[in-house]
Amino acid sequence: MARRRTHRISTITLNTGRGARATNHPYPARTPILALDFGALSVLVTTSAGDLVTASDVDFARELASEAHRFARSVERSFHGLANGRGVAA
């Protein structure tokens, strides 16, 4: 996927933790929806059209999966389990 050419005008930080979830919702008659839930806030990731998947959609889905995997590995490497159930950065 090509790098974004526009300048970022805003950033939203969504903190993980208790209650944060990522759920894939496949549907037989439309494209899937990825729901990212952060307490009272949900972000839905969909394809560019509800009934069509483009090559760009596939590229983005693969990039998202790759970066999510890398994020998970980074979090795992940074976590040290403590007796009280809390973690500290390495």
Secondary structure, 3 states (H helix, E strand, C coil): CCCCCCCCCCCCCCCCCCCEEEEEECCCCCCCEEEEEECCEEEEECCCECCECCHHHHHHHHHHHHHHHHHHHHHHHHCEECCCCCEECC
